Amino acid sequence: MSVQTRILKAMLFGAVLALAAIPIGAWAQTTGTATYGQPSGPLAPRDQKIAQALFEAQTPGTGANASKPLTLGQITWMKRHEGWGEVFKDMKAKGLLTQKNLGQVVKDFEHHHPELARAGQSDKPDKVDKPTKPDHMDKPDRPEKPGR
């Protein structure tokens, strides 16, 4: 066996060992939202809800020049490059949406999916009441100064 073959086998074995050492959970940490070569992280829950609302609100166009409905990945990609208002305007201009504004799209989505209505809202805990203070604490009497 030549030296080159042994080196190649050793490198291959090392690569397999390195891949095996990576936790399996790390392999599964994909968002499914990055498309068109966009390696960004996942969208916030609120943004995920808006993207899903826009996706579901699309109406299939009729006619020869009708636009094909966008995929959820395409909508997400558009969001990464512009705000939701612009995404809505672009989709409306293509004839994919019939709603008056983005708020109506989200409202309709929440009406159809009440279980998801709170998704994306602030996850802050409810306001915690401050502990009550005693009404009045009696101050201890001042000690008398010597010589008075």
C-alpha positions as CSV (number, residue, x, y, z in Angstrom):
1,M,0.0,0.0,0.0
2,S,1.4,3.3,-1.0
3,V,2.0,6.3,1.3
4,Q,-0.6,8.4,-0.6
5,T,-3.3,5.7,-0.1
6,R,-2.6,5.5,3.6
7,I,-2.7,9.3,4.0
8,L,-6.0,9.4,2.0
9,K,-7.5,6.7,4.2
10,A,-6.3,8.5,7.4
11,M,-7.9,11.8,6.2
12,L,-11.2,10.1,5.3
13,F,-11.3,8.3,8.7
14,G,-10.6,11.6,10.4
15,A,-13.4,13.3,8.5
16,V,-15.9,10.6,9.4
17,L,-14.8,10.8,13.1
18,A,-15.3,14.6,13.1
19,L,-18.8,14.3,11.6
20,A,-19.7,11.6,14.1
21,A,-18.6,13.8,17.0
22,I,-21.2,16.6,16.0
23,P,-24.4,16.2,18.0
24,I,-27.3,14.9,16.0
25,G,-29.4,17.9,17.1
26,A,-27.0,20.3,15.3
27,W,-27.8,18.6,12.0
28,A,-31.5,19.2,12.5
29,Q,-31.3,22.9,13.3
30,T,-32.6,24.2,10.0
31,T,-35.4,26.7,9.8
32,G,-36.9,25.8,6.4
33,T,-37.3,29.5,5.7
34,A,-34.0,30.3,4.1
35,T,-34.4,30.3,0.3
36,Y,-32.7,31.8,-2.7
37,G,-29.3,31.3,-1.0
38,Q,-30.3,33.4,2.0
39,P,-28.6,31.9,5.1
40,S,-30.5,33.9,7.7
41,G,-31.8,32.6,11.0
42,P,-35.5,31.9,11.7
43,L,-38.1,34.6,11.7
44,A,-39.5,35.8,15.0
45,P,-42.9,34.2,15.9
46,R,-44.8,37.4,15.0
47,D,-43.1,37.5,11.5
48,Q,-43.8,33.8,11.0
49,K,-47.5,34.5,11.7
50,I,-47.6,37.4,9.2
51,A,-45.8,35.3,6.5
52,Q,-48.3,32.4,7.0
53,A,-51.2,34.9,6.9
54,L,-50.0,36.4,3.6
55,F,-49.4,32.9,2.2
56,E,-52.9,31.7,3.1
57,A,-54.5,35.0,1.9
58,Q,-53.4,34.6,-1.7
59,T,-56.1,34.1,-4.2
60,P,-55.3,32.2,-7.4
61,G,-55.2,34.7,-10.2
62,T,-57.5,34.2,-13.2
63,G,-56.7,35.2,-16.7
64,A,-53.7,34.8,-19.0
65,N,-51.4,37.3,-17.2
66,A,-52.3,36.1,-13.7
67,S,-49.4,35.7,-11.3
68,K,-48.6,32.3,-9.8
69,P,-49.1,32.3,-6.0
70,L,-45.9,32.7,-4.0
71,T,-44.5,30.0,-1.8
72,L,-44.0,30.6,1.9
73,G,-40.2,30.6,1.3
74,Q,-40.6,33.3,-1.3
75,I,-42.6,35.5,1.0
76,T,-40.1,35.0,3.8
77,W,-37.2,35.8,1.4
78,M,-39.0,39.0,0.4
79,K,-39.4,40.0,4.1
80,R,-35.7,39.6,4.6
81,H,-35.1,42.3,2.0
82,E,-38.0,44.7,2.7
83,G,-40.7,45.4,5.3
84,W,-44.0,43.7,5.6
85,G,-45.8,46.7,4.1
86,E,-43.7,46.5,1.0
87,V,-44.2,42.7,0.7
88,F,-48.0,43.3,1.0
89,K,-47.9,46.0,-1.7
90,D,-45.9,43.8,-4.1
91,M,-48.3,40.9,-3.6
92,K,-51.3,43.2,-4.1
93,A,-49.8,44.7,-7.2
94,K,-49.4,41.2,-8.6
95,G,-53.1,40.5,-7.9
96,L,-52.4,37.9,-5.3
97,L,-54.2,39.6,-2.5
98,T,-57.7,41.2,-2.3
99,Q,-57.5,42.6,1.2
100,K,-57.4,46.4,1.8
101,N,-54.3,46.3,4.0
102,L,-51.9,44.1,5.8
103,G,-53.8,44.4,9.1
104,Q,-56.9,42.9,7.4
105,V,-54.8,40.0,6.2
106,V,-53.6,39.3,9.7
107,K,-57.1,39.8,11.2
108,D,-58.6,37.3,8.7
109,F,-55.9,34.8,9.5
110,E,-56.5,35.1,13.2
111,H,-60.2,34.7,12.6
112,H,-59.6,31.4,10.7
113,H,-56.9,30.3,13.2
114,P,-58.0,31.4,16.7
115,E,-55.5,29.1,18.3
116,L,-52.7,31.1,16.6
117,A,-54.1,34.5,17.3
118,R,-51.7,35.1,20.2
119,A,-48.7,33.8,18.3
120,G,-46.1,36.5,17.9
121,Q,-47.5,38.7,20.6
122,S,-45.1,39.7,23.3
123,D,-44.1,36.8,25.5
124,K,-43.7,39.1,28.5
125,P,-45.0,37.7,31.7
126,D,-48.0,39.4,33.2
127,K,-47.2,42.4,35.3
128,V,-46.3,41.4,38.8
129,D,-47.7,43.3,41.7
130,K,-45.2,44.9,43.9
131,P,-45.1,43.7,47.5
132,T,-47.1,45.9,49.8
133,K,-45.3,48.1,52.1
134,P,-46.3,48.4,55.7
135,D,-48.6,51.3,56.3
136,H,-46.3,53.2,58.6
137,M,-43.3,52.1,60.4
138,D,-42.8,53.7,63.8
139,K,-39.4,55.2,64.0
140,P,-37.5,54.3,67.1
141,D,-37.0,57.1,69.5
142,R,-33.8,58.9,69.2
143,P,-31.3,58.1,71.9
144,E,-30.5,61.1,73.9
145,K,-27.1,62.6,73.4
146,P,-24.9,62.5,76.5
147,G,-24.5,65.8,78.2
148,R,-27.9,67.2,77.5
